[in-house]
Amino acid sequence: MITTIAIAAVAAQTARIDSFWQDDLKDASFNAKAVAANQGELRKINKDFAQSYRLMGNSGFVRLKEPFKVRIEGKESDTVIQFIINGTNRLVRVPRSNINVRTNLAMKPGQRQTILDFGLIAPSLFKDLFQAKFVRTDRTTGDAVFDLTYFSNLDDTTRHRVWIDKDKKFTVKREWYSQIDGRLMATFLYENPKQIGGVWMPTKVTVRNADNKVAGVMNYEGLKVNVGLEDSLFKVD
């Protein structure tokens, strides 16, 4: 009994993030539908986060591709707005008005949307963006708990604490802590996982603010995985 406990303790101390990602994930696409959005509670997180929920409206089309490619299309009233991130570069495009705004986010890591925002992790996140520190194994669920912080050269002390399902290897829960004062900004619950194309993905995300009030609920619908999304979809030049 004592030997078993000792072995488990050593295993827990040496848990590595590379044991908890899905190597088969290459790309994914889905409709992100906001089924609940309380703007007052969302603004308590921050105004930019509230605006992103408003942009999604009834449905936003999301495409992800490794490494570091994200394309989100949503609507503000009847105007289509596109957010495209490729590496450290972001393009905000409003085709109807011929608006194209490009931003280099190399030193603004908090503005780089990645697959982490959608309940997934991948090797690319830990090459030059995040460092992962094992915290514990959750006694109730068995989830692996890690703290993710940016590399020091990025000059951003934001912290994310993530709970990762050890079998399905998707993020079950994420806590977002501010770089300004270290306070909890929001908690994301990634729920109703489905296995698609050999990859486990959540299909529902519930967001709670620091007051533990539900600020928004989003469903992922029409999921497709590893269909070979073209790189041209993520062009920012």
mmCIF file of the C-alpha atoms, coordinates in Angstrom:
data_MODEL
# 
_entry.id   MODEL 
# 
loop_
_atom_site.group_PDB 
_atom_site.id 
_atom_site.type_symbol 
_atom_site.label_atom_id 
_atom_site.label_alt_id 
_atom_site.label_comp_id 
_atom_site.label_asym_id 
_atom_site.label_entity_id 
_atom_site.label_seq_id 
_atom_site.pdbx_PDB_ins_code 
_atom_site.Cartn_x 
_atom_site.Cartn_y 
_atom_site.Cartn_z 
_atom_site.occupancy 
_atom_site.B_iso_or_equiv 
_atom_site.pdbx_formal_charge 
_atom_site.auth_seq_id 
_atom_site.auth_comp_id 
_atom_site.auth_asym_id 
_atom_site.auth_atom_id 
_atom_site.pdbx_PDB_model_num 
ATOM 1   C CA . MET A 1 1   ? 0.000   0.000  0.000   1.00 0.00 ? 1   MET A CA 1 
ATOM 2   C CA . ILE A 1 2   ? 2.762   2.409  1.004   1.00 0.00 ? 2   ILE A CA 1 
ATOM 3   C CA . THR A 1 3   ? 4.759   1.520  -2.122  1.00 0.00 ? 3   THR A CA 1 
ATOM 4   C CA . THR A 1 4   ? 1.740   2.187  -4.365  1.00 0.00 ? 4   THR A CA 1 
ATOM 5   C CA . ILE A 1 5   ? 1.194   5.604  -2.784  1.00 0.00 ? 5   ILE A CA 1 
ATOM 6   C CA . ALA A 1 6   ? 4.868   6.468  -3.166  1.00 0.00 ? 6   ALA A CA 1 
ATOM 7   C CA . ILE A 1 7   ? 4.894   5.502  -6.867  1.00 0.00 ? 7   ILE A CA 1 
ATOM 8   C CA . ALA A 1 8   ? 1.751   7.577  -7.493  1.00 0.00 ? 8   ALA A CA 1 
ATOM 9   C CA . ALA A 1 9   ? 3.306   10.549 -5.719  1.00 0.00 ? 9   ALA A CA 1 
ATOM 10  C CA . VAL A 1 10  ? 6.460   10.374 -7.836  1.00 0.00 ? 10  VAL A CA 1 
ATOM 11  C CA . ALA A 1 11  ? 4.398   10.048 -11.046 1.00 0.00 ? 11  ALA A CA 1 
ATOM 12  C CA . ALA A 1 12  ? 2.346   13.099 -10.078 1.00 0.00 ? 12  ALA A CA 1 
ATOM 13  C CA . GLN A 1 13  ? 5.471   15.169 -9.413  1.00 0.00 ? 13  GLN A CA 1 
ATOM 14  C CA . THR A 1 14  ? 6.902   14.368 -12.836 1.00 0.00 ? 14  THR A CA 1 
ATOM 15  C CA . ALA A 1 15  ? 3.739   14.816 -14.945 1.00 0.00 ? 15  ALA A CA 1 
ATOM 16  C CA . ARG A 1 16  ? 4.533   16.613 -18.200 1.00 0.00 ? 16  ARG A CA 1 
ATOM 17  C CA . ILE A 1 17  ? 2.262   18.630 -20.450 1.00 0.00 ? 17  ILE A CA 1 
ATOM 18  C CA . ASP A 1 18  ? 3.325   16.588 -23.491 1.00 0.00 ? 18  ASP A CA 1 
ATOM 19  C CA . SER A 1 19  ? 1.425   13.635 -22.036 1.00 0.00 ? 19  SER A CA 1 
ATOM 20  C CA . PHE A 1 20  ? -1.859  15.536 -22.270 1.00 0.00 ? 20  PHE A CA 1 
ATOM 21  C CA . TRP A 1 21  ? -2.280  16.802 -25.822 1.00 0.00 ? 21  TRP A CA 1 
ATOM 22  C CA . GLN A 1 22  ? -3.791  15.142 -28.876 1.00 0.00 ? 22  GLN A CA 1 
ATOM 23  C CA . ASP A 1 23  ? -1.112  14.578 -31.509 1.00 0.00 ? 23  ASP A CA 1 
ATOM 24  C CA . ASP A 1 24  ? -3.724  13.829 -34.182 1.00 0.00 ? 24  ASP A CA 1 
ATOM 25  C CA . LEU A 1 25  ? -5.219  17.339 -34.154 1.00 0.00 ? 25  LEU A CA 1 
ATOM 26  C CA . LYS A 1 26  ? -4.342  19.152 -37.389 1.00 0.00 ? 26  LYS A CA 1 
ATOM 27  C CA . ASP A 1 27  ? -7.339  21.414 -38.015 1.00 0.00 ? 27  ASP A CA 1 
ATOM 28  C CA . ALA A 1 28  ? -10.944 21.953 -36.977 1.00 0.00 ? 28  ALA A CA 1 
ATOM 29  C CA . SER A 1 29  ? -13.944 24.017 -38.033 1.00 0.00 ? 29  SER A CA 1 
ATOM 30  C CA . PHE A 1 30  ? -17.328 24.659 -36.450 1.00 0.00 ? 30  PHE A CA 1 
ATOM 31  C CA . ASN A 1 31  ? -20.094 27.181 -35.872 1.00 0.00 ? 31  ASN A CA 1 
ATOM 32  C CA . ALA A 1 32  ? -19.812 28.839 -32.461 1.00 0.00 ? 32  ALA A CA 1 
ATOM 33  C CA . LYS A 1 33  ? -23.334 29.754 -31.452 1.00 0.00 ? 33  LYS A CA 1 
ATOM 34  C CA . ALA A 1 34  ? -23.889 31.999 -28.436 1.00 0.00 ? 34  ALA A CA 1 
ATOM 35  C CA . VAL A 1 35  ? -26.994 30.559 -26.789 1.00 0.00 ? 35  VAL A CA 1 
ATOM 36  C CA . ALA A 1 36  ? -26.743 32.842 -23.759 1.00 0.00 ? 36  ALA A CA 1 
ATOM 37  C CA . ALA A 1 37  ? -24.953 36.157 -23.336 1.00 0.00 ? 37  ALA A CA 1 
ATOM 38  C CA . ASN A 1 38  ? -25.387 38.582 -20.447 1.00 0.00 ? 38  ASN A CA 1 
ATOM 39  C CA . GLN A 1 39  ? -23.548 41.710 -21.558 1.00 0.00 ? 39  GLN A CA 1 
ATOM 40  C CA . GLY A 1 40  ? -23.479 43.142 -18.046 1.00 0.00 ? 40  GLY A CA 1 
ATOM 41  C CA . GLU A 1 41  ? -21.798 40.049 -16.644 1.00 0.00 ? 41  GLU A CA 1 
ATOM 42  C CA . LEU A 1 42  ? -19.511 39.749 -19.698 1.00 0.00 ? 42  LEU A CA 1 
ATOM 43  C CA . ARG A 1 43  ? -18.308 43.341 -19.247 1.00 0.00 ? 43  ARG A CA 1 
ATOM 44  C CA . LYS A 1 44  ? -17.214 42.451 -15.722 1.00 0.00 ? 44  LYS A CA 1 
ATOM 45  C CA . ILE A 1 45  ? -14.611 40.229 -17.396 1.00 0.00 ? 45  ILE A CA 1 
ATOM 46  C CA . ASN A 1 46  ? -13.602 43.045 -19.740 1.00 0.00 ? 46  ASN A CA 1 
ATOM 47  C CA . LYS A 1 47  ? -15.181 45.085 -22.512 1.00 0.00 ? 47  LYS A CA 1 
ATOM 48  C CA . ASP A 1 48  ? -13.216 43.384 -25.310 1.00 0.00 ? 48  ASP A CA 1 
ATOM 49  C CA . PHE A 1 49  ? -14.438 39.982 -24.187 1.00 0.00 ? 49  PHE A CA 1 
ATOM 50  C CA . ALA A 1 50  ? -18.021 41.245 -24.105 1.00 0.00 ? 50  ALA A CA 1 
ATOM 51  C CA . GLN A 1 51  ? -17.622 42.655 -27.613 1.00 0.00 ? 51  GLN A CA 1 
ATOM 52  C CA . SER A 1 52  ? -16.330 39.336 -28.945 1.00 0.00 ? 52  SER A CA 1 
ATOM 53  C CA . TYR A 1 53  ? -19.467 37.623 -27.654 1.00 0.00 ? 53  TYR A CA 1 
ATOM 54  C CA . ARG A 1 54  ? -21.630 40.240 -29.327 1.00 0.00 ? 54  ARG A CA 1 
ATOM 55  C CA . LEU A 1 55  ? -19.756 39.684 -32.571 1.00 0.00 ? 55  LEU A CA 1 
ATOM 56  C CA . MET A 1 56  ? -20.567 35.986 -32.457 1.00 0.00 ? 56  MET A CA 1 
ATOM 57  C CA . GLY A 1 57  ? -24.249 36.868 -32.200 1.00 0.00 ? 57  GLY A CA 1 
ATOM 58  C CA . ASN A 1 58  ? -26.325 33.897 -33.244 1.00 0.00 ? 58  ASN A CA 1 
ATOM 59  C CA . SER A 1 59  ? -23.421 32.176 -34.933 1.00 0.00 ? 59  SER A CA 1 
ATOM 60  C CA . GLY A 1 60  ? -19.743 32.717 -35.690 1.00 0.00 ? 60  GLY A CA 1 
ATOM 61  C CA . PHE A 1 61  ? -17.788 30.460 -38.034 1.00 0.00 ? 61  PHE A CA 1 
ATOM 62  C CA . VAL A 1 62  ? -14.474 29.310 -36.548 1.00 0.00 ? 62  VAL A CA 1 
ATOM 63  C CA . ARG A 1 63  ? -11.614 27.603 -38.351 1.00 0.00 ? 63  ARG A CA 1 
ATOM 64  C CA . LEU A 1 64  ? -8.437  26.438 -36.583 1.00 0.00 ? 64  LEU A CA 1 
ATOM 65  C CA . LYS A 1 65  ? -5.255  25.004 -38.022 1.00 0.00 ? 65  LYS A CA 1 
ATOM 66  C CA . GLU A 1 66  ? -1.992  24.054 -36.421 1.00 0.00 ? 66  GLU A CA 1 
ATOM 67  C CA . PRO A 1 67  ? 0.260   25.781 -35.772 1.00 0.00 ? 67  PRO A CA 1 
ATOM 68  C CA . PHE A 1 68  ? -1.218  29.126 -34.674 1.00 0.00 ? 68  PHE A CA 1 
ATOM 69  C CA . LYS A 1 69  ? -3.802  29.705 -37.362 1.00 0.00 ? 69  LYS A CA 1 
ATOM 70  C CA . VAL A 1 70  ? -7.258  30.983 -36.417 1.00 0.00 ? 70  VAL A CA 1 
ATOM 71  C CA . ARG A 1 71  ? -10.018 32.429 -38.559 1.00 0.00 ? 71  ARG A CA 1 
ATOM 72  C CA . ILE A 1 72  ? -13.273 33.698 -37.046 1.00 0.00 ? 72  ILE A CA 1 
ATOM 73  C CA . GLU A 1 73  ? -16.118 35.236 -39.030 1.00 0.00 ? 73  GLU A CA 1 
ATOM 74  C CA . GLY A 1 74  ? -18.981 36.942 -37.248 1.00 0.00 ? 74  GLY A CA 1 
ATOM 75  C CA . LYS A 1 75  ? -21.520 39.705 -37.745 1.00 0.00 ? 75  LYS A CA 1 
ATOM 76  C CA . GLU A 1 76  ? -22.102 43.121 -36.222 1.00 0.00 ? 76  GLU A CA 1 
ATOM 77  C CA . SER A 1 77  ? -25.685 43.918 -37.238 1.00 0.00 ? 77  SER A CA 1 
ATOM 78  C CA . ASP A 1 78  ? -25.587 42.895 -40.922 1.00 0.00 ? 78  ASP A CA 1 
ATOM 79  C CA . THR A 1 79  ? -21.849 43.527 -41.416 1.00 0.00 ? 79  THR A CA 1 
ATOM 80  C CA . VAL A 1 80  ? -19.445 40.586 -41.683 1.00 0.00 ? 80  VAL A CA 1 
ATOM 81  C CA . ILE A 1 81  ? -16.233 40.972 -39.683 1.00 0.00 ? 81  ILE A CA 1 
ATOM 82  C CA . GLN A 1 82  ? -13.296 38.581 -40.068 1.00 0.00 ? 82  GLN A CA 1 
ATOM 83  C CA . PHE A 1 83  ? -10.510 38.001 -37.556 1.00 0.00 ? 83  PHE A CA 1 
ATOM 84  C CA . ILE A 1 84  ? -7.551  36.082 -38.965 1.00 0.00 ? 84  ILE A CA 1 
ATOM 85  C CA . ILE A 1 85  ? -4.506  35.151 -36.912 1.00 0.00 ? 85  ILE A CA 1 
ATOM 86  C CA . ASN A 1 86  ? -1.460  33.543 -38.459 1.00 0.00 ? 86  ASN A CA 1 
ATOM 87  C CA . GLY A 1 87  ? 1.443   33.132 -36.076 1.00 0.00 ? 87  GLY A CA 1 
ATOM 88  C CA . THR A 1 88  ? 2.017   36.513 -34.453 1.00 0.00 ? 88  THR A CA 1 
ATOM 89  C CA . ASN A 1 89  ? 0.118   38.505 -37.092 1.00 0.00 ? 89  ASN A CA 1 
ATOM 90  C CA . ARG A 1 90  ? -3.552  39.452 -36.968 1.00 0.00 ? 90  ARG A CA 1 
ATOM 91  C CA . LEU A 1 91  ? -5.795  40.825 -39.699 1.00 0.00 ? 91  LEU A CA 1 
ATOM 92  C CA . VAL A 1 92  ? -9.180  42.366 -38.938 1.00 0.00 ? 92  VAL A CA 1 
ATOM 93  C CA . ARG A 1 93  ? -11.161 42.651 -42.153 1.00 0.00 ? 93  ARG A CA 1 
ATOM 94  C CA . VAL A 1 94  ? -14.516 44.215 -42.953 1.00 0.00 ? 94  VAL A CA 1 
ATOM 95  C CA . PRO A 1 95  ? -15.060 43.260 -46.624 1.00 0.00 ? 95  PRO A CA 1 
ATOM 96  C CA . ARG A 1 96  ? -18.158 45.412 -47.068 1.00 0.00 ? 96  ARG A CA 1 
ATOM 97  C CA . SER A 1 97  ? -16.215 48.575 -46.157 1.00 0.00 ? 97  SER A CA 1 
ATOM 98  C CA . ASN A 1 98  ? -12.893 47.460 -47.637 1.00 0.00 ? 98  ASN A CA 1 
ATOM 99  C CA . ILE A 1 99  ? -11.272 47.773 -44.197 1.00 0.00 ? 99  ILE A CA 1 
ATOM 100 C CA . ASN A 1 100 ? -8.115  45.782 -43.445 1.00 0.00 ? 100 ASN A CA 1 
ATOM 101 C CA . VAL A 1 101 ? -6.283  46.373 -40.172 1.00 0.00 ? 101 VAL A CA 1 
ATOM 102 C CA . ARG A 1 102 ? -3.073  44.431 -39.580 1.00 0.00 ? 102 ARG A CA 1 
ATOM 103 C CA . THR A 1 103 ? -1.361  44.117 -36.201 1.00 0.00 ? 103 THR A CA 1 
ATOM 104 C CA . ASN A 1 104 ? 1.835   42.397 -35.113 1.00 0.00 ? 104 ASN A CA 1 
ATOM 105 C CA . LEU A 1 105 ? 1.146   40.600 -31.828 1.00 0.00 ? 105 LEU A CA 1 
ATOM 106 C CA . ALA A 1 106 ? 4.649   39.281 -31.226 1.00 0.00 ? 106 ALA A CA 1 
ATOM 107 C CA . MET A 1 107 ? 4.879   41.202 -27.948 1.00 0.00 ? 107 MET A CA 1 
ATOM 108 C CA . LYS A 1 108 ? 1.139   41.117 -27.202 1.00 0.00 ? 108 LYS A CA 1 
ATOM 109 C CA . PRO A 1 109 ? 0.618   37.426 -26.416 1.00 0.00 ? 109 PRO A CA 1 
ATOM 110 C CA . GLY A 1 110 ? -2.688  38.036 -24.625 1.00 0.00 ? 110 GLY A CA 1 
ATOM 111 C CA . GLN A 1 111 ? -4.238  39.157 -27.912 1.00 0.00 ? 111 GLN A CA 1 
ATOM 112 C CA . ARG A 1 112 ? -3.196  36.023 -29.783 1.00 0.00 ? 112 ARG A CA 1 
ATOM 113 C CA . GLN A 1 113 ? -6.230  33.784 -29.923 1.00 0.00 ? 113 GLN A CA 1 
ATOM 114 C CA . THR A 1 114 ? -5.168  30.152 -30.073 1.00 0.00 ? 114 THR A CA 1 
ATOM 115 C CA . ILE A 1 115 ? -6.737  26.721 -29.770 1.00 0.00 ? 115 ILE A CA 1 
ATOM 116 C CA . LEU A 1 116 ? -6.384  27.123 -25.987 1.00 0.00 ? 116 LEU A CA 1 
ATOM 117 C CA . ASP A 1 117 ? -9.378  29.474 -26.134 1.00 0.00 ? 117 ASP A CA 1 
ATOM 118 C CA . PHE A 1 118 ? -11.474 26.652 -27.591 1.00 0.00 ? 118 PHE A CA 1 
ATOM 119 C CA . GLY A 1 119 ? -10.646 23.969 -25.030 1.00 0.00 ? 119 GLY A CA 1 
ATOM 120 C CA . LEU A 1 120 ? -7.707  22.321 -26.780 1.00 0.00 ? 120 LEU A CA 1 
ATOM 121 C CA . ILE A 1 121 ? -3.930  22.211 -26.427 1.00 0.00 ? 121 ILE A CA 1 
ATOM 122 C CA . ALA A 1 122 ? -1.202  21.271 -28.906 1.00 0.00 ? 122 ALA A CA 1 
ATOM 123 C CA . PRO A 1 123 ? 2.622   21.064 -29.004 1.00 0.00 ? 123 PRO A CA 1 
ATOM 124 C CA . SER A 1 124 ? 2.940   24.448 -30.740 1.00 0.00 ? 124 SER A CA 1 
ATOM 125 C CA . LEU A 1 125 ? 1.640   26.291 -27.679 1.00 0.00 ? 125 LEU A CA 1 
ATOM 126 C CA . PHE A 1 126 ? 4.693   25.250 -25.673 1.00 0.00 ? 126 PHE A CA 1 
ATOM 127 C CA . LYS A 1 127 ? 7.479   26.057 -28.099 1.00 0.00 ? 127 LYS A CA 1 
ATOM 128 C CA . ASP A 1 128 ? 7.774   29.821 -27.669 1.00 0.00 ? 128 ASP A CA 1 
ATOM 129 C CA . LEU A 1 129 ? 4.503   30.975 -26.105 1.00 0.00 ? 129 LEU A CA 1 
ATOM 130 C CA . PHE A 1 130 ? 3.542   29.100 -22.929 1.00 0.00 ? 130 PHE A CA 1 
ATOM 131 C CA . GLN A 1 131 ? 5.447   27.376 -20.158 1.00 0.00 ? 131 GLN A CA 1 
ATOM 132 C CA . ALA A 1 132 ? 3.528   24.640 -18.337 1.00 0.00 ? 132 ALA A CA 1 
ATOM 133 C CA . LYS A 1 133 ? 3.978   23.855 -14.643 1.00 0.00 ? 133 LYS A CA 1 
ATOM 134 C CA . PHE A 1 134 ? 2.271   20.801 -13.199 1.00 0.00 ? 134 PHE A CA 1 
ATOM 135 C CA . VAL A 1 135 ? 0.192   21.677 -10.130 1.00 0.00 ? 135 VAL A CA 1 
ATOM 136 C CA . ARG A 1 136 ? -1.571  18.493 -9.075  1.00 0.00 ? 136 ARG A CA 1 
ATOM 137 C CA . THR A 1 137 ? -3.913  15.704 -10.055 1.00 0.00 ? 137 THR A CA 1 
ATOM 138 C CA . ASP A 1 138 ? -7.482  16.633 -9.187  1.00 0.00 ? 138 ASP A CA 1 
ATOM 139 C CA . ARG A 1 139 ? -8.552  14.178 -6.490  1.00 0.00 ? 139 ARG A CA 1 
ATOM 140 C CA . THR A 1 140 ? -12.189 14.173 -7.532  1.00 0.00 ? 140 THR A CA 1 
ATOM 141 C CA . THR A 1 141 ? -11.925 13.882 -11.318 1.00 0.00 ? 141 THR A CA 1 
ATOM 142 C CA . GLY A 1 142 ? -8.389  12.652 -11.936 1.00 0.00 ? 142 GLY A CA 1 
ATOM 143 C CA . ASP A 1 143 ? -7.816  15.619 -14.283 1.00 0.00 ? 143 ASP A CA 1 
ATOM 144 C CA . ALA A 1 144 ? -4.249  16.876 -14.623 1.00 0.00 ? 144 ALA A CA 1 
ATOM 145 C CA . VAL A 1 145 ? -3.935  20.497 -13.459 1.00 0.00 ? 145 VAL A CA 1 
ATOM 146 C CA . PHE A 1 146 ? -1.298  22.807 -14.964 1.00 0.00 ? 146 PHE A CA 1 
ATOM 147 C CA . ASP A 1 147 ? -0.456  26.492 -14.698 1.00 0.00 ? 147 ASP A CA 1 
ATOM 148 C CA . LEU A 1 148 ? 0.330   28.075 -18.077 1.00 0.00 ? 148 LEU A CA 1 
ATOM 149 C CA . THR A 1 149 ? 2.378   31.281 -18.154 1.00 0.00 ? 149 THR A CA 1 
ATOM 150 C CA . TYR A 1 150 ? 3.998   33.164 -21.013 1.00 0.00 ? 150 TYR A CA 1 
ATOM 151 C CA . PHE A 1 151 ? 7.747   33.003 -21.532 1.00 0.00 ? 151 PHE A CA 1 
ATOM 152 C CA . SER A 1 152 ? 9.442   35.838 -19.633 1.00 0.00 ? 152 SER A CA 1 
ATOM 153 C CA . ASN A 1 153 ? 10.677  37.597 -22.779 1.00 0.00 ? 153 ASN A CA 1 
ATOM 154 C CA . LEU A 1 154 ? 7.025   38.292 -23.715 1.00 0.00 ? 154 LEU A CA 1 
ATOM 155 C CA . ASP A 1 155 ? 6.653   40.580 -20.677 1.00 0.00 ? 155 ASP A CA 1 
ATOM 156 C CA . ASP A 1 156 ? 3.142   39.413 -19.786 1.00 0.00 ? 156 ASP A CA 1 
ATOM 157 C CA . THR A 1 157 ? 2.398   37.816 -16.407 1.00 0.00 ? 157 THR A CA 1 
ATOM 158 C CA . THR A 1 158 ? -1.060  36.514 -17.321 1.00 0.00 ? 158 THR A CA 1 
ATOM 159 C CA . ARG A 1 159 ? -1.697  33.031 -15.943 1.00 0.00 ? 159 ARG A CA 1 
ATOM 160 C CA . HIS A 1 160 ? -4.073  30.294 -17.043 1.00 0.00 ? 160 HIS A CA 1 
ATOM 161 C CA . ARG A 1 161 ? -4.812  27.305 -14.836 1.00 0.00 ? 161 ARG A CA 1 
ATOM 162 C CA . VAL A 1 162 ? -6.133  24.375 -16.849 1.00 0.00 ? 162 VAL A CA 1 
ATOM 163 C CA . TRP A 1 163 ? -7.713  21.051 -15.944 1.00 0.00 ? 163 TRP A CA 1 
ATOM 164 C CA . ILE A 1 164 ? -7.098  18.433 -18.652 1.00 0.00 ? 164 ILE A CA 1 
ATOM 165 C CA . ASP A 1 165 ? -8.981  15.160 -19.032 1.00 0.00 ? 165 ASP A CA 1 
ATOM 166 C CA . LYS A 1 166 ? -6.225  12.546 -18.792 1.00 0.00 ? 166 LYS A CA 1 
ATOM 167 C CA . ASP A 1 167 ? -7.991  10.113 -21.131 1.00 0.00 ? 167 ASP A CA 1 
ATOM 168 C CA . LYS A 1 168 ? -9.720  12.318 -23.711 1.00 0.00 ? 168 LYS A CA 1 
ATOM 169 C CA . LYS A 1 169 ? -6.997  14.989 -23.516 1.00 0.00 ? 169 LYS A CA 1 
ATOM 170 C CA . PHE A 1 170 ? -9.107  18.105 -23.906 1.00 0.00 ? 170 PHE A CA 1 
ATOM 171 C CA . THR A 1 171 ? -9.334  21.024 -21.488 1.00 0.00 ? 171 THR A CA 1 
ATOM 172 C CA . VAL A 1 172 ? -12.202 20.524 -19.069 1.00 0.00 ? 172 VAL A CA 1 
ATOM 173 C CA . LYS A 1 173 ? -11.778 23.806 -17.209 1.00 0.00 ? 173 LYS A CA 1 
ATOM 174 C CA . ARG A 1 174 ? -9.653  26.951 -17.533 1.00 0.00 ? 174 ARG A CA 1 
ATOM 175 C CA . GLU A 1 175 ? -9.180  29.829 -15.101 1.00 0.00 ? 175 GLU A CA 1 
ATOM 176 C CA . TRP A 1 176 ? -7.847  33.106 -16.491 1.00 0.00 ? 176 TRP A CA 1 
ATOM 177 C CA . TYR A 1 177 ? -5.883  35.369 -14.134 1.00 0.00 ? 177 TYR A CA 1 
ATOM 178 C CA . SER A 1 178 ? -5.014  39.017 -14.864 1.00 0.00 ? 178 SER A CA 1 
ATOM 179 C CA . GLN A 1 179 ? -1.478  40.198 -15.558 1.00 0.00 ? 179 GLN A CA 1 
ATOM 180 C CA . ILE A 1 180 ? -2.245  43.480 -13.804 1.00 0.00 ? 180 ILE A CA 1 
ATOM 181 C CA . ASP A 1 181 ? -3.090  42.306 -10.297 1.00 0.00 ? 181 ASP A CA 1 
ATOM 182 C CA . GLY A 1 182 ? -3.274  38.516 -10.544 1.00 0.00 ? 182 GLY A CA 1 
ATOM 183 C CA . ARG A 1 183 ? -7.016  38.434 -9.874  1.00 0.00 ? 183 ARG A CA 1 
ATOM 184 C CA . LEU A 1 184 ? -9.322  35.843 -11.395 1.00 0.00 ? 184 LEU A CA 1 
ATOM 185 C CA . MET A 1 185 ? -10.883 37.240 -14.568 1.00 0.00 ? 185 MET A CA 1 
ATOM 186 C CA . ALA A 1 186 ? -13.037 34.342 -15.777 1.00 0.00 ? 186 ALA A CA 1 
ATOM 187 C CA . THR A 1 187 ? -13.585 30.602 -15.588 1.00 0.00 ? 187 THR A CA 1 
ATOM 188 C CA . PHE A 1 188 ? -14.307 28.563 -18.720 1.00 0.00 ? 188 PHE A CA 1 
ATOM 189 C CA . LEU A 1 189 ? -16.026 25.181 -18.502 1.00 0.00 ? 189 LEU A CA 1 
ATOM 190 C CA . TYR A 1 190 ? -15.595 23.038 -21.629 1.00 0.00 ? 190 TYR A CA 1 
ATOM 191 C CA . GLU A 1 191 ? -18.363 20.475 -21.725 1.00 0.00 ? 191 GLU A CA 1 
ATOM 192 C CA . ASN A 1 192 ? -20.147 17.742 -23.715 1.00 0.00 ? 192 ASN A CA 1 
ATOM 193 C CA . PRO A 1 193 ? -17.069 16.326 -25.480 1.00 0.00 ? 193 PRO A CA 1 
ATOM 194 C CA . LYS A 1 194 ? -17.425 14.388 -28.716 1.00 0.00 ? 194 LYS A CA 1 
ATOM 195 C CA . GLN A 1 195 ? -14.847 12.358 -30.593 1.00 0.00 ? 195 GLN A CA 1 
ATOM 196 C CA . ILE A 1 196 ? -14.654 13.521 -34.199 1.00 0.00 ? 196 ILE A CA 1 
ATOM 197 C CA . GLY A 1 197 ? -12.020 12.378 -36.659 1.00 0.00 ? 197 GLY A CA 1 
ATOM 198 C CA . GLY A 1 198 ? -10.134 10.709 -33.834 1.00 0.00 ? 198 GLY A CA 1 
ATOM 199 C CA . VAL A 1 199 ? -9.991  13.924 -31.802 1.00 0.00 ? 199 VAL A CA 1 
ATOM 200 C CA . TRP A 1 200 ? -11.947 14.746 -28.648 1.00 0.00 ? 200 TRP A CA 1 
ATOM 201 C CA . MET A 1 201 ? -13.476 18.224 -28.679 1.00 0.00 ? 201 MET A CA 1 
ATOM 202 C CA . PRO A 1 202 ? -15.843 20.017 -26.315 1.00 0.00 ? 202 PRO A CA 1 
ATOM 203 C CA . THR A 1 203 ? -19.138 21.108 -27.847 1.00 0.00 ? 203 THR A CA 1 
ATOM 204 C CA . LYS A 1 204 ? -20.257 23.561 -25.168 1.00 0.00 ? 204 LYS A CA 1 
ATOM 205 C CA . VAL A 1 205 ? -18.453 26.348 -23.306 1.00 0.00 ? 205 VAL A CA 1 
ATOM 206 C CA . THR A 1 206 ? -19.849 28.071 -20.226 1.00 0.00 ? 206 THR A CA 1 
ATOM 207 C CA . VAL A 1 207 ? -18.119 31.260 -19.100 1.00 0.00 ? 207 VAL A CA 1 
ATOM 208 C CA . ARG A 1 208 ? -18.348 32.517 -15.522 1.00 0.00 ? 208 ARG A CA 1 
ATOM 209 C CA . ASN A 1 209 ? -16.958 35.851 -14.344 1.00 0.00 ? 209 ASN A CA 1 
ATOM 210 C CA . ALA A 1 210 ? -15.065 36.531 -11.114 1.00 0.00 ? 210 ALA A CA 1 
ATOM 211 C CA . ASP A 1 211 ? -18.388 36.756 -9.241  1.00 0.00 ? 211 ASP A CA 1 
ATOM 212 C CA . ASN A 1 212 ? -19.092 33.176 -10.399 1.00 0.00 ? 212 ASN A CA 1 
ATOM 213 C CA . LYS A 1 213 ? -22.044 34.451 -12.442 1.00 0.00 ? 213 LYS A CA 1 
ATOM 214 C CA . VAL A 1 214 ? -22.756 32.816 -15.795 1.00 0.00 ? 214 VAL A CA 1 
ATOM 215 C CA . ALA A 1 215 ? -21.817 35.452 -18.368 1.00 0.00 ? 215 ALA A CA 1 
ATOM 216 C CA . GLY A 1 216 ? -22.173 33.414 -21.540 1.00 0.00 ? 216 GLY A CA 1 
ATOM 217 C CA . VAL A 1 217 ? -22.824 29.976 -22.973 1.00 0.00 ? 217 VAL A CA 1 
ATOM 218 C CA . MET A 1 218 ? -21.681 28.918 -26.417 1.00 0.00 ? 218 MET A CA 1 
ATOM 219 C CA . ASN A 1 219 ? -22.314 25.728 -28.379 1.00 0.00 ? 219 ASN A CA 1 
ATOM 220 C CA . TYR A 1 220 ? -19.991 24.360 -31.057 1.00 0.00 ? 220 TYR A CA 1 
ATOM 221 C CA . GLU A 1 221 ? -22.063 22.946 -33.904 1.00 0.00 ? 221 GLU A CA 1 
ATOM 222 C CA . GLY A 1 222 ? -21.253 21.204 -37.177 1.00 0.00 ? 222 GLY A CA 1 
ATOM 223 C CA . LEU A 1 223 ? -17.782 20.190 -36.044 1.00 0.00 ? 223 LEU A CA 1 
ATOM 224 C CA . LYS A 1 224 ? -15.319 18.932 -38.631 1.00 0.00 ? 224 LYS A CA 1 
ATOM 225 C CA . VAL A 1 225 ? -11.799 17.777 -37.794 1.00 0.00 ? 225 VAL A CA 1 
ATOM 226 C CA . ASN A 1 226 ? -8.711  17.165 -39.936 1.00 0.00 ? 226 ASN A CA 1 
ATOM 227 C CA . VAL A 1 227 ? -10.316 17.975 -43.279 1.00 0.00 ? 227 VAL A CA 1 
ATOM 228 C CA . GLY A 1 228 ? -7.170  19.648 -44.629 1.00 0.00 ? 228 GLY A CA 1 
ATOM 229 C CA . LEU A 1 229 ? -8.009  23.365 -44.364 1.00 0.00 ? 229 LEU A CA 1 
ATOM 230 C CA . GLU A 1 230 ? -6.086  25.390 -46.933 1.00 0.00 ? 230 GLU A CA 1 
ATOM 231 C CA . ASP A 1 231 ? -3.375  27.767 -45.686 1.00 0.00 ? 231 ASP A CA 1 
ATOM 232 C CA . SER A 1 232 ? -4.824  30.459 -47.968 1.00 0.00 ? 232 SER A CA 1 
ATOM 233 C CA . LEU A 1 233 ? -7.761  30.816 -45.545 1.00 0.00 ? 233 LEU A CA 1 
ATOM 234 C CA . PHE A 1 234 ? -5.341  32.264 -43.011 1.00 0.00 ? 234 PHE A CA 1 
ATOM 235 C CA . LYS A 1 235 ? -3.463  34.760 -45.187 1.00 0.00 ? 235 LYS A CA 1 
ATOM 236 C CA . VAL A 1 236 ? -2.873  38.083 -43.453 1.00 0.00 ? 236 VAL A CA 1 
ATOM 237 C CA . ASP A 1 237 ? -0.716  39.856 -46.062 1.00 0.00 ? 237 ASP A CA 1 
# 
